[in-house]
Amino acid sequence: MDEIVPDETLDCVGLYCPQPLFETREAMDQLEAGQVLELLADDPAAEEDIKRFAKRTGHILISYKRMGDGVQRFLLKRKEE
């Protein structure tokens, strides 16, 4: 599978709940339908918060991966209108 290249990257490393969620919501609102946001976060609550956000809003969580140093990488695709 080819690596997905995100349209935008949001770096929330060092920010804690609820800031990563708020910034993700704002960033998703700026994307066009079908575009992909890469989110980097090290907040322990981010995994649950972002997965719940995607489910609630209809956006698609393409991938979730734990990187080094506690950083988590999410790829979120904006829902089709």
C-alpha angles and dihedrals in degrees: 000000000000118000112258113237110215121227091218137014124213116195110202096160108142094023121110137205126334097012098073090052093049092048092046091052091051092047093049090051089058095053126089119240110284096020120128129233122201111209123193116193139157098192107123089221093053096089094057094036096051095043090051091046092053093049093047096047099038095242114139122245099213096180145351123198136171110226128189124295093029094294117145123204121208128184112201125184118207111240121253111255 
